[in-house]
Amino acid sequence: MRPIQYATGTLARAFEARKVLTLKQVKAALGTPVKMTVLRKLRELNYHSSYSHTGRYYTLERMARWDGHGLWTYKGIRFSRHGTLVETIAQLVDTSGGGWVAAELEDTLGVRVHAALLTLYRRGRVLRHQIGGEYLYVSVSRGSA
């Protein structure tokens, strides 16, 4: 059996010190330039990547202080228990009783959501109903609003 070359303890300590790290910082903490090694070690520590900042930041599950929607913001960097922005919006819409309009989602998520909403609609993962000049996005499983 091969010896462990890149121990996760060093990486865990780096997260303890900073809470959020970039890929470059994770590579430095592990002492490797290899992205696949980094991702494998992050998986061992139960990580999340940011849905803001094009997923550039990483944190550990235990670092986050999730709100009722499964969201956490740290120094303007946004994370979701549900993963990507698309998956987060899908989860919010699926668990909503009355649906969401884009402006409400943007207020809650702190990022633009139009492209993600369009993706979800085109994939048939949400329904939308035009109300005045905007759309109400509702769960496919709940049917119409």
C-alpha positions, 0 to 999 in steps of 0.5 A: 500500500502506498504511503499517504503523501498529502495529509489532509491535516495540513489542509484542515489547519489551513481552513481553520486559520482562514475558513475560505481558501482559493485553489492556489491556497489549497495547493500550497497547503497540500504542497502539490500543483495537481488539481485532481489531488486537491479535489480528492483531498477536499472530498475527504474533508467534505467541502463546498465551493462557492456559487459566487465568484465563479466557484473560485473559493472553497470551504469545509462543511464544518466552517459554514454557518448555514441559514434556513435556506442552506446558505452562508456568506463569508466576506462576500463569498457565497456558499450553498449546501445545495452546491451550484447556483442552479441546484440551489435555485432548484432547491429553493423553488422546489421547497417553496409553497408559492414560488419565487420571482427573480428579484426575490431570488437575487435578494436572497442569493446575492447574485444575478439569477436570470441565466440560472433560471432560464437554464432550469426552465429550459431543462424542465426543472421549474415552471414559470407563470408570467405575472405582469412584467415578470415570471413567477417560478414554481416547482414542477412537482407542485404544478401551477401556482 
